[in-house]
Amino acid sequence: MTNVEDIELNNYAKSHALTFLHNVEITERYRKQLFQWVGTYLDEGTLENIIAYKMSADWDHPFESIRSEAEKDLELTTLYASKGEQYDIDLMVFEGNLMILFNELLSQTKEHLEKKVVAH
């Protein structure tokens, strides 16, 4: 059974990020990359699929691996940002918040997957 708090976190994380991206003035290339990052790493279904793949392929430490990939992918998004955007403190804080939301969602997804395994 999915906890109401878990659903609220899933909805909040993704909707918060998307709302910010729709309202912030940034270049379209950078916005597109951030939308892709959010769609991959702040979507519980996508995150579960990535983790399931890594677990089925016998990856060592699948959760640490996905965390590392998320960090690297977010760093790579800055390549699409203009110089001004790269040094914008609000955008730096936003990216930091994305990682916090991701880490919370990853932890929640890990617990959710562990409950599924125990239930079967």
PyMOL commands that set and color helices and strands:
alter all, ss='L'
color gray80, all
select helices_A, chain A and resi 4-23+28-41+44-56+62-80+83-86+89-119
alter helices_A, ss='H'
color red, helices_A
deselect
rebuild
show_as cartoon
